[in-house]
Amino acid sequence: MAALDKFIKMKVNIKKVSIDIVIPVYNEEADLGKNITKLNEFLNKNFKHDYNIIIANNASTDSSLNI
């Protein structure tokens, strides 16, 4: 029983995994929305952990910032 108690304590102490995905963009207004949607759908279907998608706009001169 001691081994089981130790295993249960180990399970309780496991931290939740989270990942940040950073995507740098420059003038990507034509493709950004659909590609982020595809990425989000893929991660929802195939990735079991929490995640954040972060868009890093690199001084785009188009409407990338508004997407």
C-alpha positions in Angstrom: 0.0 0.0 0.0 2.9 2.4 0.6 3.9 2.1 -3.0 0.4 3.1 -4.1 0.4 6.1 -1.7 3.7 7.2 -3.1 2.4 6.9 -6.6 -0.7 8.9 -5.8 1.3 11.7 -4.2 3.5 11.8 -7.3 0.5 12.2 -9.6 -0.8 15.0 -7.5 2.5 16.9 -7.7 2.6 16.8 -11.5 2.3 20.3 -12.9 0.0 21.2 -15.8 2.0 21.7 -19.0 1.4 24.8 -21.1 3.1 26.0 -24.2 3.4 29.4 -25.9 3.7 29.4 -29.7 5.1 32.7 -31.0 4.7 33.5 -34.7 6.5 36.5 -36.0 4.7 38.2 -38.9 5.5 40.9 -41.4 2.9 41.9 -44.0 1.0 38.6 -43.8 -2.6 39.9 -43.9 -3.5 37.7 -46.9 -2.6 34.5 -45.2 -2.4 35.1 -41.4 -6.1 34.5 -40.5 -6.5 31.2 -42.4 -3.1 29.9 -41.2 -3.8 30.7 -37.5 -7.2 29.0 -37.9 -5.5 25.9 -39.3 -2.9 25.9 -36.5 -5.6 26.3 -33.8 -7.7 23.5 -35.3 -4.6 21.2 -35.5 -3.6 21.9 -31.9 -7.1 21.4 -30.6 -7.3 18.0 -32.3 -3.8 16.7 -31.7 -2.2 18.5 -28.7 -3.3 17.5 -25.2 -1.8 20.4 -23.3 -2.9 24.1 -22.9 -1.4 26.5 -25.4 -1.3 30.1 -26.4 -0.7 31.4 -29.9 1.1 34.7 -29.8 1.3 36.8 -33.0 4.4 39.1 -33.0 3.8 41.8 -35.5 7.1 43.1 -36.9 6.1 46.6 -38.1 3.8 45.4 -40.9 2.6 48.1 -43.2 -0.5 46.2 -44.3 -3.5 45.2 -42.1 -1.8 42.2 -40.3 -2.2 44.0 -37.0 -6.0 44.0 -37.4 -6.4 40.3 -37.9 
